[in-house]
């Protein structure tokens, strides 16, 4: 016969503390009476809990209610936001965007750093790329200006594979060498843990917490931009795969491509049909005038087509939707996620109009019922996902894990 284990008083206190901290994180500052309502704890238990968390430097009085009777019941308690600070970085091929935030998630400093200096050839020896020094200097400067002397956690989002074990991305001819150098330099300079995550995975985290799939725990986000990728979230958990390569749909063989993808390039795969360069070429084939160069030009073309009543623009958007549906159908056949989100710059530009067209085509390709939604995350979803990840790590450490 197995014995029934009961929680010790110390364990019960730790659980209650964590619940209270999570409620303050979710709802913001609360009165003691509101905490009693949300937790179901007694008045003495909540009073003891708040005193304990205050002594630990995790909770502080942030104001009072407008109640006529003053005293403990009128006090409003909130997270001690200055207890810890985190940093998030979105590292692109053309620069870095970074943000510092307190424990409550409020931004205390941010900066955009365009690429400086040419990227050194892969394998070159000598001094580090100048961009590494620019980022380190900016991070130090932002911290000093905001009065942040120490970081608890740093999360860096970057293109390409992120090894879930070691975190060091493998060498790739398609990515700048300074990405790896920056990661190594940050880990040498800072005492805080520096975590690496694939940029599309971070966008998926942001979409789940803040965007179009807050009501779902299983979905696939397709990032449509200069390059293409996917984030796979199953049962509320981000799935990275054995080597961090889950979601590399750019290499997916699909009909309509020029040949097949290879281990050294994805132009023959899904990337060759839906990347920004492919979208501009498709628009030109439909006789649409260029709306600018690069990713911005492709984004403008898709946005204009999504508002067109018909003609070549509508035909262009329809063919683009057909192409996206090919990749979505492959993901649906393997994963049955029930929902596909169109993210990235091109997914945002196409919005609900493009999402509906993809859904219509997907119904013809797959018997599995699948919603297609457009991204709704505001701002930079990669940076937002990196910040959410850093805050989750800091709070798990300070609040205590299950």
LOTOR-700511 format. One record per residue (C-alpha): residue number from 1; x, y, z. Coordinates in steps of 0.2 Angstrom, whole numbers, padded with zeros to 4 digits. Each point is the difference from the previous one (the first is absolute). Example, Ala and Ser with C-alpha at 12.3 -4.5 7.8 and 13.67 -1.06 7.14 Angstrom:
2
 pos  east north    up
   1  0062 -0022  0039
   2  0006  0017 -0003
This chain:
402
 pos  east north    up
   1  0000  0000  0000
   2  0007  0017 -0005
   3  0000  0014  0013
   4 -0008  0017 -0003
   5  0013  0014  0000
   6 -0006  0016  0007
   7  0008  0017 -0002
   8  0011  0006  0014
   9 -0004  0018  0006
  10  0016  0006 -0008
  11 -0005 -0007 -0017
  12 -0017  0007  0002
  13  0007  0017  0003
  14  0011 -0001 -0015
  15 -0015 -0005 -0011
  16 -0010  0014  0007
  17  0014  0013 -0003
  18  0002 -0006 -0018
  19 -0019  0001 -0003
  20  0000  0018  0007
  21  0015  0006 -0010
  22 -0008 -0008 -0016
  23 -0016  0009  0004
  24  0009  0017  0002
  25  0009 -0003 -0016
  26 -0016 -0004 -0010
  27 -0012  0013  0008
  28  0012  0014  0006
  29  0000  0008  0017
  30 -0014 -0007  0011
  31 -0007  0003  0018
  32  0001 -0013  0013
  33 -0018 -0002 -0001
  34  0000 -0004 -0018
  35  0015 -0012  0002
  36 -0011 -0009  0013
  37 -0014 -0001 -0013
  38  0011 -0007 -0013
  39  0010 -0012  0011
  40 -0014 -0006  0012
  41  0012  0003  0014
  42 -0005  0007  0017
  43  0004  0017  0005
  44  0014 -0005  0012
  45  0008 -0011 -0013
  46  0000  0014 -0013
  47  0007  0012  0013
  48  0014 -0012  0004
  49  0003 -0003 -0018
  50  0002  0018 -0005
  51  0011  0003  0015
  52  0011 -0014 -0005
  53  0001  0005 -0019
  54  0004  0018  0006
  55  0014 -0006  0010
  56  0007 -0010 -0014
  57  0000  0016 -0011
  58 -0013 -0007 -0012
  59 -0016  0010  0004
  60 -0001  0018  0005
  61 -0014  0012  0004
  62 -0003  0010 -0016
  63 -0015  0011  0006
  64 -0017  0001  0009
  65 -0018 -0002 -0005
  66 -0012  0014  0001
  67 -0009 -0008  0014
  68 -0005  0011  0014
  69  0006 -0011  0014
  70  0019  0000 -0001
  71  0011 -0013  0006
  72  0007 -0017 -0006
  73 -0015 -0004 -0010
  74  0002  0015 -0011
  75  0018 -0004 -0005
  76  0003 -0005 -0017
  77  0014 -0013 -0003
  78  0010 -0003 -0015
  79  0016 -0009 -0006
  80  0016  0008  0005
  81  0004  0004 -0018
  82  0018  0005  0003
  83  0004 -0016  0009
  84  0007 -0007 -0017
  85  0002  0006 -0018
  86  0002 -0010 -0016
  87  0006  0004 -0018
  88 -0007 -0006 -0016
  89  0009  0002 -0017
  90 -0006 -0003 -0018
  91  0015 -0003 -0010
  92 -0002  0002 -0019
  93  0011 -0001 -0015
  94 -0001  0019 -0001
  95  0001  0005  0019
  96 -0006 -0003  0017
  97 -0015  0006  0010
  98  0001 -0001  0019
  99 -0011  0004  0015
 100  0002  0000  0019
 101 -0015 -0003  0011
 102 -0003 -0002  0019
 103 -0008 -0015  0009
 104 -0017  0006 -0004
 105  0003  0001 -0018
 106  0001  0019 -0002
 107  0013  0006 -0013
 108  0013  0011  0008
 109  0012  0002 -0015
 110  0000 -0005 -0018
 111  0011  0003 -0015
 112  0001 -0004 -0019
 113  0018 -0003 -0007
 114  0002 -0001 -0019
 115  0015 -0011 -0006
 116  0017  0009  0000
 117  0014 -0005 -0010
 118  0001 -0015 -0013
 119 -0002 -0017  0006
 120  0016 -0010  0001
 121  0001 -0015 -0011
 122 -0004 -0017  0009
 123  0015 -0007  0008
 124  0010  0016  0000
 125  0012  0003  0014
 126  0004  0016  0010
 127 -0010  0013  0010
 128 -0019 -0003  0002
 129 -0012  0008 -0011
 130 -0003  0018  0005
 131 -0019 -0003  0002
 132  0004 -0011  0015
 133  0008  0015  0009
 134 -0014  0011 -0005
 135 -0013 -0011  0008
 136  0010 -0003  0016
 137  0003  0019  0002
 138 -0018  0004 -0003
 139 -0006 -0013  0012
 140  0012  0007  0013
 141 -0006  0018 -0004
 142 -0018 -0005  0001
 143  0002 -0008  0017
 144  0010  0015  0007
 145 -0013  0012 -0006
 146 -0015 -0010  0007
 147  0010 -0003  0017
 148  0001 -0019 -0004
 149  0016 -0007  0008
 150 -0004 -0018 -0003
 151 -0010 -0011 -0012
 152 -0009 -0016  0006
 153 -0002 -0008 -0017
 154  0004  0005 -0018
 155 -0009 -0008 -0015
 156  0007  0002 -0018
 157 -0011 -0004 -0015
 158  0009 -0004 -0016
 159 -0003 -0008 -0017
 160  0005 -0018 -0003
 161  0001 -0015  0011
 162  0002  0002  0019
 163  0007 -0015  0008
 164 -0012 -0004  0015
 165  0014 -0008  0009
 166  0015  0011 -0002
 167 -0008  0015 -0007
 168  0015  0004 -0012
 169 -0007  0001 -0018
 170  0009 -0011 -0013
 171  0010  0008 -0013
 172 -0010  0005 -0015
 173  0005  0009 -0016
 174 -0017  0009 -0001
 175  0002  0009  0017
 176  0013  0013  0005
 177  0014 -0006  0011
 178 -0002  0014  0012
 179 -0016 -0008  0007
 180  0010 -0014  0008
 181  0013  0012  0005
 182 -0013  0011  0009
 183 -0007 -0015  0010
 184  0017 -0005  0005
 185  0005  0018  0005
 186 -0016  0002  0010
 187  0003 -0016  0010
 188  0018  0006  0004
 189 -0005  0017  0005
 190 -0016 -0003  0010
 191 -0003 -0010  0016
 192 -0018 -0002 -0005
 193 -0005 -0016 -0010
 194 -0001  0005 -0019
 195 -0013 -0011 -0008
 196 -0001 -0003 -0019
 197 -0016 -0003 -0010
 198 -0005 -0001 -0018
 199 -0009  0016 -0005
 200 -0015 -0008 -0007
 201 -0002 -0010  0016
 202  0000  0016  0010
 203 -0013  0007 -0012
 204 -0011 -0015  0004
 205  0002  0002  0018
 206 -0006  0018 -0002
 207 -0015 -0005 -0011
 208 -0005 -0013  0014
 209  0001  0013  0014
 210 -0005  0016 -0008
 211 -0007 -0003 -0017
 212 -0012 -0010 -0011
 213  0001 -0017  0009
 214 -0002  0005  0018
 215 -0015 -0012  0000
 216  0010 -0015 -0007
 217  0014 -0011  0007
 218  0004 -0009 -0017
 219  0004  0009 -0016
 220  0013  0003 -0013
 221  0006  0018 -0004
 222  0007  0003 -0017
 223  0012  0014 -0001
 224 -0001  0008 -0017
 225  0014  0013 -0003
 226  0017  0002 -0008
 227  0001 -0019  0004
 228 -0013 -0012  0006
 229 -0001 -0011  0015
 230 -0013 -0007  0013
 231 -0002 -0001  0018
 232 -0008 -0016  0007
 233 -0010  0000  0016
 234 -0008 -0016  0005
 235 -0011 -0001  0017
 236  0007  0017  0005
 237  0018 -0005 -0002
 238  0012  0007 -0013
 239  0008 -0015 -0010
 240  0018  0003 -0006
 241  0004 -0018 -0006
 242  0016 -0010  0003
 243  0012  0013 -0007
 244 -0010  0016  0002
 245 -0006 -0002 -0018
 246 -0019 -0002  0002
 247 -0009  0012 -0011
 248  0013  0002 -0014
 249 -0013  0000 -0013
 250  0010  0010 -0012
 251  0008 -0017 -0005
 252 -0017 -0009 -0002
 253 -0001 -0007 -0018
 254 -0016  0006 -0008
 255 -0007  0000 -0018
 256  0004  0015 -0010
 257  0017  0003  0006
 258  0015  0001 -0011
 259  0008 -0017  0003
 260  0002 -0006  0018
 261  0008  0007  0016
 262  0016 -0007  0006
 263  0010  0000  0016
 264  0009  0016 -0006
 265 -0015  0010 -0006
 266 -0019  0001  0001
 267 -0003  0010 -0017
 268 -0008 -0016 -0007
 269 -0011 -0002  0014
 270 -0015  0010  0009
 271  0012  0014  0002
 272  0002  0002 -0019
 273 -0019  0002 -0001
 274 -0005  0012  0014
 275  0016  0010  0006
 276  0000  0019 -0004
 277  0010 -0003 -0015
 278 -0012 -0013 -0007
 279 -0015  0012  0004
 280  0008  0014 -0010
 281  0003 -0011 -0015
 282 -0018 -0007  0001
 283 -0007  0018  0000
 284  0011  0004 -0015
 285 -0007 -0015 -0009
 286 -0017  0006  0003
 287  0005  0017 -0007
 288 -0001  0010  0016
 289  0012  0015  0002
 290  0014 -0002  0013
 291 -0005  0008  0016
 292  0018  0002  0006
 293  0015 -0012  0002
 294  0004 -0014  0012
 295 -0012 -0005  0014
 296 -0009  0017  0001
 297 -0004 -0001 -0018
 298 -0008 -0018  0002
 299 -0009  0006  0015
 300 -0008  0015 -0009
 301 -0005 -0011 -0015
 302 -0009 -0012  0012
 303 -0008  0014  0009
 304 -0006  0008 -0016
 305 -0007 -0016 -0007
 306 -0009 -0004  0016
 307 -0011  0015 -0002
 308 -0002 -0002 -0019
 309 -0018 -0003 -0007
 310  0006 -0011 -0014
 311  0012 -0001 -0016
 312  0018 -0004  0000
 313  0002  0004  0019
 314 -0013 -0012  0005
 315  0007 -0014 -0011
 316  0017  0003  0007
 317 -0007 -0001  0018
 318 -0009 -0016 -0005
 319  0015 -0009 -0007
 320  0010  0006  0016
 321 -0013 -0008  0011
 322  0001 -0016 -0011
 323  0019 -0001  0003
 324 -0002  0003  0019
 325 -0014 -0013  0001
 326  0013 -0013 -0007
 327  0011  0002  0015
 328 -0015  0001  0012
 329 -0007 -0016 -0007
 330  0017 -0009  0004
 331  0000  0006  0018
 332 -0019 -0005  0002
 333  0003 -0017 -0007
 334  0014 -0004  0013
 335 -0005  0010  0015
 336 -0019  0003 -0001
 337  0002  0016  0010
 338 -0018  0006 -0003
 339  0006  0018 -0003
 340  0013  0008 -0011
 341  0006  0018  0003
 342  0007  0011 -0014
 343  0013  0011  0008
 344  0015  0010 -0006
 345  0000  0016 -0010
 346 -0009 -0008 -0015
 347 -0013 -0009  0011
 348 -0004  0016  0009
 349 -0001  0009 -0016
 350 -0012 -0012 -0007
 351 -0011  0000  0016
 352 -0017 -0009  0001
 353 -0002  0001 -0019
 354  0015 -0011 -0004
 355 -0004 -0011  0015
 356 -0017 -0004 -0008
 357  0007 -0003 -0017
 358  0012 -0013  0008
 359 -0013 -0008  0010
 360 -0011 -0002 -0015
 361  0014 -0008 -0010
 362  0005 -0011  0015
 363 -0017 -0007  0001
 364  0002 -0007 -0017
 365  0017 -0008  0004
 366 -0004 -0007  0017
 367 -0014 -0010  0008
 368  0005  0007  0018
 369 -0009  0015  0006
 370  0012  0014  0002
 371 -0002  0018  0004
 372  0011  0013 -0008
 373  0003  0016  0009
 374  0010  0016 -0003
 375  0012  0006  0013
 376 -0006  0013  0012
 377  0016  0003  0011
 378  0004  0018  0000
 379  0018  0007 -0002
 380  0015 -0012 -0002
 381 -0006 -0018  0004
 382  0017 -0007  0001
 383  0006  0013  0013
 384 -0017 -0002  0009
 385  0002 -0019  0000
 386  0018  0002  0007
 387 -0006  0011  0013
 388 -0013 -0012  0006
 389  0012 -0014  0000
 390  0013  0010  0011
 391 -0014  0006  0012
 392 -0006 -0018  0001
 393  0017 -0006  0005
 394  0003  0013  0013
 395 -0017 -0002  0008
 396  0002 -0019  0000
 397  0016  0002  0010
 398 -0006  0014  0012
 399 -0018 -0007  0002
 400  0005 -0018  0002
 401 -0004 -0014 -0012
 402 -0013 -0014  0003
